[in-house]
């Protein structure tokens, strides 16, 4: 084998390897973009499903919003306003359901923490406070989500039978 042929073969291998590397990098970039788009959509779907389940557990006469209305939370820009509507109407639904079931005490609605999450989420676009507001939003939103799930479980549980 001549030195020229070896050099030529090495150049061909380098070109093939470089093309493979670019294809691998492109795959990783596309995968990351899809992940960053799909994961928030999936989380939004699960949250909307949680709110829908809570509304379905409540009696129709207690509801201040229809369970299928929660899907508006998935529409970009609409959700900036509708999230406030959902928090306020879920809170009033829970108060109505609490009264309908004639339970004692103050009902746990999560209204305050839900509104805090909404306000912090909107403040996330303000320069200077955006990053901190986003952290507060995520923390409050997770707490609100867990609270809604816990309230749903309480409402799904059968009512205790009074002992005679």
C-alpha positions as CSV (number, residue, x, y, z in Angstrom):
1,X,0.0,0.0,0.0
2,X,1.2,3.4,-0.8
3,X,1.3,6.3,1.6
4,X,-1.0,8.3,-0.7
5,X,-3.7,5.6,-0.6
6,X,-3.5,5.3,3.2
7,X,-3.9,9.1,3.5
8,X,-6.9,9.1,1.1
9,X,-8.6,6.2,3.0
10,X,-8.0,8.1,6.3
11,X,-9.7,11.2,4.8
12,X,-12.7,9.2,3.7
13,X,-13.0,7.6,7.2
14,X,-12.8,11.1,8.8
15,X,-15.5,12.4,6.5
16,X,-17.8,9.4,7.2
17,X,-17.2,9.7,11.0
18,X,-17.8,13.4,10.9
19,X,-21.1,12.9,9.0
20,X,-22.2,10.2,11.6
21,X,-21.3,12.6,14.4
22,X,-23.4,15.4,12.9
23,X,-26.4,13.0,12.5
24,X,-26.0,11.9,16.2
25,X,-25.9,15.5,17.4
26,X,-28.9,16.4,15.2
27,X,-30.8,13.4,16.8
28,X,-30.0,14.6,20.3
29,X,-31.1,18.1,19.5
30,X,-34.4,17.0,18.0
31,X,-35.0,14.6,21.0
32,X,-34.3,17.4,23.5
33,X,-36.6,19.8,21.7
34,X,-39.4,17.2,21.6
35,X,-38.8,16.4,25.3
36,X,-39.0,20.1,26.3
37,X,-42.2,20.5,24.3
38,X,-43.9,17.2,25.3
39,X,-43.1,17.1,29.0
40,X,-44.9,20.4,29.8
41,X,-47.9,19.3,27.7
42,X,-48.1,16.0,29.5
43,X,-47.9,17.8,32.9
44,X,-50.6,20.2,31.9
45,X,-52.8,17.3,30.8
46,X,-52.3,15.5,34.1
47,X,-53.1,18.7,36.1
48,X,-56.3,19.4,34.0
49,X,-57.3,15.8,34.5
50,X,-56.9,16.2,38.3
51,X,-59.1,19.3,38.3
52,X,-61.7,17.5,36.1
53,X,-61.8,14.6,38.4
54,X,-62.4,16.9,41.4
55,X,-65.2,18.6,39.7
56,X,-66.8,15.3,38.7
57,X,-66.8,14.1,42.3
58,X,-68.8,17.2,43.3
59,X,-72.5,17.1,42.8
60,X,-73.8,19.0,39.7
61,X,-75.7,21.5,41.8
62,X,-72.5,22.4,43.7
63,X,-70.4,23.0,40.6
64,X,-69.7,26.5,39.4
65,X,-67.9,25.2,36.3
66,X,-68.4,22.2,34.1
67,X,-65.7,19.5,34.4
68,X,-64.8,19.6,30.7
69,X,-64.1,23.3,30.9
70,X,-60.7,22.6,32.4
71,X,-59.3,21.7,29.0
72,X,-59.1,25.4,28.3
73,X,-56.0,25.4,30.6
74,X,-54.1,23.7,27.7
75,X,-54.7,26.6,25.3
76,X,-51.7,28.9,25.2
77,X,-52.4,32.5,26.2
78,X,-56.0,31.6,27.1
79,X,-54.6,29.8,30.1
80,X,-53.0,33.0,31.5
81,X,-56.5,34.3,32.3
82,X,-58.4,31.0,32.6
83,X,-56.1,29.7,35.4
84,X,-57.5,32.4,37.7
85,X,-61.1,31.4,36.7
86,X,-60.4,27.8,37.5
87,X,-58.9,28.5,40.9
88,X,-61.8,30.8,41.9
89,X,-64.5,28.5,40.6
90,X,-63.0,25.3,42.1
91,X,-62.9,27.1,45.4
92,X,-66.5,28.1,45.2
93,X,-67.4,24.6,44.1
94,X,-65.7,23.1,47.1
95,X,-67.5,25.6,49.4
96,X,-70.8,24.6,47.8
97,X,-70.1,20.9,48.1
98,X,-69.0,21.4,51.8
99,X,-72.3,23.0,52.5
100,X,-74.3,20.4,50.5
101,X,-72.7,17.6,52.5
102,X,-73.3,19.5,55.7
103,X,-69.8,19.2,56.9
104,X,-68.5,21.2,59.9
105,X,-65.7,23.7,59.9
106,X,-64.1,25.6,57.1
107,X,-63.6,23.8,53.8
108,X,-60.1,23.4,52.4
109,X,-60.3,25.0,49.0
110,X,-56.7,25.9,48.2
111,X,-57.8,29.3,46.9
112,X,-55.0,31.3,48.4
113,X,-52.2,29.0,47.2
114,X,-53.8,28.6,43.8
115,X,-54.1,32.3,43.3
116,X,-50.5,32.7,44.5
117,X,-49.4,30.2,41.8
118,X,-51.4,32.1,39.2
119,X,-50.0,35.5,40.2
120,X,-46.4,34.2,40.4
121,X,-46.8,32.6,37.0
122,X,-47.9,35.8,35.4
123,X,-45.1,37.7,37.2
124,X,-42.6,35.3,35.6
125,X,-42.4,37.4,32.5
126,X,-41.3,40.5,34.4
127,X,-37.5,41.1,34.0
128,X,-35.6,41.0,37.3
129,X,-38.2,39.1,39.3
130,X,-39.1,36.5,36.6
131,X,-36.8,33.7,37.8
132,X,-37.8,34.0,41.5
133,X,-41.5,34.3,40.5
134,X,-41.2,31.1,38.4
135,X,-39.7,29.2,41.4
136,X,-42.5,30.5,43.6
137,X,-45.1,29.6,40.9
138,X,-43.8,26.0,40.6
139,X,-43.8,25.5,44.4
140,X,-47.3,26.9,44.9
141,X,-48.6,25.0,41.8
142,X,-47.3,21.7,43.0
143,X,-48.8,22.3,46.5
144,X,-52.1,23.3,45.0
145,X,-52.1,20.2,42.8
146,X,-51.4,17.9,45.7
147,X,-54.1,19.7,47.8
148,X,-56.7,19.2,45.0
149,X,-55.8,15.5,44.8
150,X,-56.2,15.1,48.6
151,X,-59.5,16.9,48.5
152,X,-60.7,14.6,45.6
153,X,-59.7,11.6,47.7
154,X,-61.7,12.9,50.7
155,X,-64.8,13.6,48.6
156,X,-64.6,10.2,46.9
157,X,-64.5,8.4,50.3
158,X,-67.9,7.2,51.5
159,X,-69.6,9.3,54.1
160,X,-69.2,7.9,57.6
161,X,-72.4,6.3,59.0
162,X,-73.5,7.9,62.3
163,X,-73.6,5.4,65.2
164,X,-76.7,5.1,67.2
